[in-house]
Amino acid sequence: MLRLGATLMLAAIGLPAAARADLVSRDAALFFSSATTLEVLRVDRVQGHQPQVTVLRVLRGTSAKKVRKLHAIAAFTPRAGEQLLHACGKLFCVWGREVGDYFALYPGSRHLQVEVRPGMVEKRSLDSLAQGKPAPKICLAVTLRFVDEPQATDRMRAAADAGDGQGRIAGSGKRLRRASLHLQEGRTMLTVGKVADRQVVLTGPLPGRLDAGCHQVELRPTWPLARTGRSLQRALGGRLSKVVLAQGAIHIRRRGTPLGRGLYPLTVEHDPRRGRRFSCSLFRDPAPYQGYSRLSSKMLSFPVAGLRDRYVGLVGGFPRGDDLLRFAEAVGPGTSVTWPVRLHGINDEGVVVGEVKLTHVPDPD
């Protein structure tokens, strides 16, 4: 999303965080084989976000104390009884949080944008990666779900290299496609496809329990947004075009504002190349902006046509306002939603001037 008052910013229109230009990325194979510190810890107790741990294994480096107290971990607060992985290279450190049979990796500092792909390391692979040897592939049993087909599912199986997350995925048709696994910030991202304009990003929670050697995970196609199984196949074939997600109108009711009272038709589209587009005669720009007030994280804000530094905010309760999937779920099949509309500035919450009503438009399948 664009920031209010900015002359030029990159719109975060749903692309994965891994696409950020300031991100320092390393493959797990190289990072762990060259790590200066690599140890497995057990959390004994947590006091004021500071864990006291017992060192279980030291694979690289030395540990001065068997039991020690750590500073607070920025990415998460560990729980007593769980294991942690602590690994440091020449440039940065990462923490691994125990999730069943693997560690999900997080940056060691909130001030650095870093990742170690694929963002997870299975316990059985830790020694091999530390020694620079090939490790068993990570197996994922994927259940695909779709916004416009809540009862339908598709099942796929992926195998990713433990050293860099690259691999293959196959669905019910048994066709193998290239895939890239990446865990970041407590989420799973699986990029399917080789050619850029035929790639689809599947996202969901962290992989769960092992079943027959595969981690179970439920994912949804989020970029480009594919609301049905048929639209997913179109996306993988590079044939997904612009679609309408919802239609409705903004009703301005309040007197004494620069906005004329009345109904303003609104159409919400998903463009695979440009993200969500909100077309309304009130808006100077169809892309959402980000403000700085207390309500900014819950609003989709748009600059008002013909007015300087004034914005129309649709208060839909969206975290950061840039999650395309959340919007599609909020205005799901057979539903209509009504949200307050505010007229506000860059730093203020403004006032409620009316409401917006949006109705779901089915996928054109």
N, C-alpha and C positions, 0 to 999 in steps of 0.2 A: 504494500500500500504506500501511496505517496504521503509525505508529511505536509501538514498545513503550512503555508507560507514558504515552502521550498520552491526554488525555481527549477531544479532538476534533481529527481531522485529515482532510484530503481524501484519499480513496483513489485512488491512481493505478492504475486498473483497466484500463489499456491505451489510454486516450485519448491522442491525439497531444500532444507537448509544447507545440504551439502553443496549446493550450487553457488554458495557465497564466495566471492573472489578473495576474501580475507581469511579463508579457512586454510589451516595447515594440516595436510593429510599425509598419513603414513600407512603402508600396508602392514598388517600384523606380523607377517613373516619377517620383514626387515626390522620392525620395531622391537619385537621380543628377542630376536637373535642377537641384537646389538645393545639391549638394555643394560644399563649400569646397575639398576636395582630391580629385582623381581622377587616378590615375596607374597605368601598367602597368610592372611591373618584371620583370627576369630574374634568377633566382638564379644567381650565379656559383659560390659554394661555401658550405658550412655548417660552422661551427666551434662546438662546444658548444651546439647548438640556435640559434645566432645566425647568420642568413644575411647574406652580403655580396651586394648586388644592384647591378645596373646599371639605371638609369632608361631605359626604352624610349620611353615616351610620357607627356606631361603634358597631360591634357585640362582640368584645372581646378587652379588654385593655381600655386605655383612650387616648383621643386626646386633647393635650394641646391647640391647635388652630383650629378654624373652617376653616381658610384659611391659607395655608402655602406653602412654596417653597421647592421643592424636589431637591435632587442631580440628576444628569443625570442617567437614567436607562440604564444599560449596554446592555440589550437584544434588546431594541427597543426604538424609539423616539415616544412618544405619540402625538396624535393630539388634538387640542383644541376641546372641546365638548364631547369627549369620556370618558367613565368611566374606572376606574382602580380598581383592587382588590389588596389590600396589606395584606399579611398574613405572620406571623413569628411564628416559633416553637422554641424549645430549641436549635436546632442546626443550622438552616438556615431560610432564608426568601424566599418568591416567590412573583412575580408580576403577576397579571392577567390582560390581555388586552381584552377589550370588543370586541366581535365578534357577533353581533346580540343579541341572547338570552343567550349567555354564555360568560365566561371568558376563554381565552386560557392562560395557565400558563407558566411562564418563570422563570429561576433562578434569585435570587435577586443579585447575584454577578457573575462576569465573572471569578472569581478565583475558584469557586466551581462547580463541576459537580453534580448537584442535580436534582431531579424530584419528582413530586407529581402525582402519577398515579390516573386517566387516563390522566392527563395533561390538563383537562378542567373541569370546574364546571358550570353547568347551574344556572342562576340567581334564578330560582324557587327552587333549591336544597340547596342553601347556608345556609339558616337558619337550615334546618334539619341536614346537615352535621356538622354545628357548635354545635348543641345540641346533637350530637351522635345518631341521629335517622335515620331510613332508608329513603332514598331519591328516587324519581322516577327514573326509568331506563332511560339511554340515548339511544334514538332511532336514528339509521342511515339508510338512504335510499341510498344504494351504487350502483353506476353505474360503472361496470367494463369495461375497455377498454384494447385492446391488440395491441402490436406493429405490428404484422404481419397481423392483421385483423382490419385495421383502421375504417372500416364501421360497424363492429360488436360490439354489446354491450351485456352485461349480467347484470341482476339486482338482487341485494341481499338486504336483510333487516337484520340489526343487532340490538340487544338490549344488552347494557352493563351496569353493575352495576356502579352507580355514585360514589361509595366508593372505588372501586379498578380497574374498567375497564374490569372485567371479565364478559363474557356473552355467547351468542349464536348468530349464523348467519345462515340464510337459503337462498338458491337460488331458481331458478325456479323449481327445483326438489323437493322442500319443505323439503329436508333433513337437519336436524339441526346439526350443527357442533360447537364445542367450538371455542370461539374467544376471543381475548384480545385487547382492544382499548388503544391506547397510542398516545397522541399529544406531539411533541417535536420539538423545534426550528422552529416553524411555519409550521410543516408538520404533516400529519396524518399517523399513522401506525396501521394497523389492522392485527393481527396475527391470522390466521385461522388454526385450527387443534389442536389435543391433543398431539399426539406422535411427538417427535422432528424431525424424518426423514420424517414426513408427514405433516409438517407445511409449510404454505406459508405466506409470509409477503406482504400485499397489501399496497401501499403507494400513497400519493397524497397531494393536498393542504388541508388547514384547511376546516372543514365542513362549509357549507354555510347556506342558509336560511332554516327556518322551513317550512315544507309542511306536513299538516295533522299530526303534532306532531313529525315529523322526520327531522333531519338535512340532507340536500342533500350533497353528496360528490362523487367525481369521483376519482377512484383508479385504479392502475395498479399492476399486480403481478410482484414484483421486486426481491424477494429472496425466493426460486430459481426463476430465470427469466423464466416466462411462456409467450411465444409470441403469443399463440393462446388459444382459449377456451378449446380445447382438451388437450393441454399440461398442462393447469391448472388442469384439472381433473387427469392427470397422476401424477402431483406433489402432489396433495392431497392424492393420493393413494400410494405415496412413490415409484412411478415407473418412475420418470423423470430421464433420463440418460444424459450423456454428449452429447451436440449437437454443431454443427459448426454454428457460427453466420455469419462469413464472411471469404472470401478467397481473396488472391491477391499476391502482391509482392512488395518488397522494391527495388527501382532502385537507386543504388549508381552511381553517375555521376562524382563527383568531383575528380580531380587528386590530388596527393600529400598527401593523408590521409592514415592511417593504414588500411583502409577498401578497399578491392579489388573492382574495378569497375565491375558493372554487376547487374543482377537480382537475388534476393534472395526470393524464395517463402515464403509466410506468411499465416498461418491459425489461425483464432481467434475462440476459443471454449469457451463454458460455461460449467463448471463442477459444478454441484449442491453442491459439497463438498469443492471445492477449488477455485471457482470463475472463472474469465477470465484467459485463458491461451493463450499466444501469442507464437506460435511455429515457429521459424525461425532459420536457421543455424548461423545467426549473433549473436543471444542472448545466453548468458550463463544461464539465468534464464527466464522462460516464464511468470513470474509474474511482473507487473509494479512496479517500484520504484519511490520514491519521492525525488526530488532534492531541491536545495535552491536558485536557480537563479530567476531572474524576470520572466522568462518564465516557471518555474517549474509547476505552477498551470495550465498551458495549455498543458503540455506534458505528454505523457505516455513514461517513460524512462526505458531502459533495459540495463543491463551490457553487454558489448561486449565480446564475447567468445575469450579468449586468450589475452585480454588486461586488464591491471590493471587500475582502476579508470577512465575508459572511457565508455561512455554510448551513446546509440542510442536513440534519442528522436523523437517520432511521435507527431507533433504539431497539435493536433486535436481540441484544444480549450476547453478541459474538465476541469471543476472546480475540483481541487484536483486530477483529473484523476482516481477517484475510483467509479464513478457512472455507474453501469452496464447498467441501463435503458437508460441513456443518450447516451451511446455508441450504443446500439441496435437501438435507434431512429435515430441517425446520419447516420447509415448504414442500413436504413430501406428497406422495400420491393421495388424491382425494381430499386434500386439506386446503384451507385458507387461513392466513394469519393476519392479525391486525397489530401494528406496533405504533407507539407514539412517535411523532415527528417534532423535532426541535429546531429552532433557528438559533444558531450560536456563532461565536467567534473562535479564534485560534485557541485561546486559553480558558474560555468560559463555557459553562454548561448551557447557557441560553435559556430559552423558554419554550414550552410546548405550544405549538401553533396548529396542531391538527393530528391526523393519523394517516398511516398508509395501510392499505389492504392489498395483499398479494395472494393469488390463487395458483396452485400448481398447474403446470402445463406438461402433459405426458411426453415421454421420449417419442420421436417420430417413427419408431419401429412399427 
